[in-house]
Each structure stands twice: as structure tokens, then as C-alpha cells.
């Protein structure tokens, strides 16, 4: 089951809004790409390499964003959708919070 944490949903929403301000429908294209990648992740989570501990990363193709997730049993938990130049500390804090949950 795909579980998108509240923080990751906010990442997507904020990025959508930013891209829409840049050009009409660019935010829509971003969301479509993320949704497509999320489907791939849900179907084949183990195709994506672990980057630290149990956190895996999937790269978007058109947009410079990474999707960080944890594959636990039958669940895929998305903890962040962040620009690739963003500090790793952001998703690492979320990872720690997820493990404490």
C-alpha cells in the first residue's frame, strides 16, 4: 500500500504552486510526473537503491526532484518529495520521525 506522509503531500503542493507561477500547466506536469513515478515505486519499490539505512530514492526525469521513501513489509511510505539540491537533513529528520512512529 502506498502511504504519502503529510509532509510529502505538502512538498508536492508547494512545488506545484511554484511551477504554476512560473508557467501555466507546468505545475500540472510536475504532479503528473510525480504521480507516474509513485505508481512505479508502488509496483516495484525494490528497484530503487537504498541511500541511507532503509530510505530509498527515486529520481524524477523532467524535474530535478527526488522522492524519498521507505519500503516496510507491504507498505511504501513516502517521506519527502524534494528538489535534488535541497539539504538531505530535511528528509533525514522525517526518516527519524517515521522510525519513531
C-alpha positions as CSV (number, residue, x, y, z in Angstrom):
1,X,0.0,0.0,0.0
2,X,1.3,3.5,-0.9
3,X,1.3,5.9,2.1
4,X,2.2,9.5,1.4
5,X,3.1,11.3,4.6
6,X,1.5,14.8,5.2
7,X,4.9,16.4,4.8
8,X,5.4,14.8,1.4
9,X,2.0,15.9,0.3
10,X,2.9,19.5,1.3
11,X,6.2,19.2,-0.7
12,X,4.2,18.3,-3.8
13,X,1.6,21.0,-3.2
14,X,4.2,23.7,-2.6
15,X,6.2,22.7,-5.7
16,X,3.0,22.5,-7.8
17,X,2.2,26.1,-6.8
18,X,5.7,27.3,-7.6
19,X,5.8,25.8,-11.0
20,X,2.3,27.1,-11.8
21,X,3.5,30.6,-11.0
22,X,6.4,30.1,-13.5
23,X,4.2,28.9,-16.3
24,X,0.5,27.8,-16.6
25,X,0.2,24.0,-16.5
26,X,3.9,23.4,-15.6
27,X,2.7,22.6,-12.0
28,X,0.2,20.1,-13.5
29,X,3.1,18.5,-15.5
30,X,5.1,18.2,-12.3
31,X,2.2,16.5,-10.4
32,X,1.6,14.1,-13.3
33,X,5.3,13.1,-13.3
34,X,5.3,12.6,-9.6
35,X,2.1,10.5,-9.7
36,X,3.6,8.4,-12.5
37,X,6.8,7.8,-10.5
38,X,4.7,7.0,-7.4
39,X,2.9,4.3,-9.4
40,X,6.3,2.8,-10.4
41,X,7.5,2.9,-6.9
42,X,4.4,1.2,-5.5
43,X,4.7,-1.6,-8.1
44,X,8.4,-2.2,-7.8
45,X,9.9,-0.5,-4.7
46,X,12.9,-2.7,-4.6
47,X,14.2,-1.4,-7.9
48,X,15.3,1.8,-6.2
49,X,18.6,1.8,-4.3
50,X,18.8,2.4,-0.6
51,X,20.7,5.6,0.0
52,X,20.9,5.5,3.8
53,X,19.6,2.8,6.1
54,X,16.1,1.8,4.8
55,X,15.5,5.0,2.8
56,X,15.3,4.7,-1.0
57,X,15.3,7.4,-3.6
58,X,13.6,7.7,-6.9
59,X,14.6,10.4,-9.3
60,X,12.1,12.3,-11.5
61,X,13.0,12.6,-15.1
62,X,11.8,16.0,-16.3
63,X,12.0,17.9,-13.0
64,X,15.0,17.9,-10.6
65,X,13.2,16.3,-7.8
66,X,13.7,13.1,-5.7
67,X,11.1,11.0,-4.0
68,X,12.3,9.5,-0.7
69,X,10.5,6.5,0.6
70,X,10.7,3.6,3.0
71,X,9.6,0.1,1.9
72,X,8.2,-1.7,5.0
73,X,6.6,-5.1,4.6
74,X,3.9,-4.4,2.0
75,X,3.8,-0.7,2.6
76,X,5.7,2.1,0.7
77,X,5.9,5.2,2.9
78,X,6.7,8.4,1.0
79,X,8.5,10.7,3.4
80,X,9.6,13.5,1.1
81,X,9.5,14.9,-2.4
82,X,12.3,17.4,-2.6
83,X,14.5,19.3,-5.0
84,X,17.7,17.4,-5.6
85,X,19.8,20.3,-4.3
86,X,17.9,20.5,-1.1
87,X,19.7,19.6,2.1
88,X,19.5,15.9,2.9
89,X,18.8,17.0,6.5
90,X,15.2,17.6,5.6
91,X,14.3,14.0,4.7
92,X,16.7,12.6,7.3
93,X,14.7,14.3,10.1
94,X,11.5,12.9,8.5
95,X,13.1,9.4,8.3
96,X,13.9,9.6,12.0
97,X,10.4,10.7,12.8
98,X,9.0,7.8,10.7
99,X,11.1,5.3,12.5
100,X,9.9,6.6,15.9
101,X,6.2,6.2,14.7
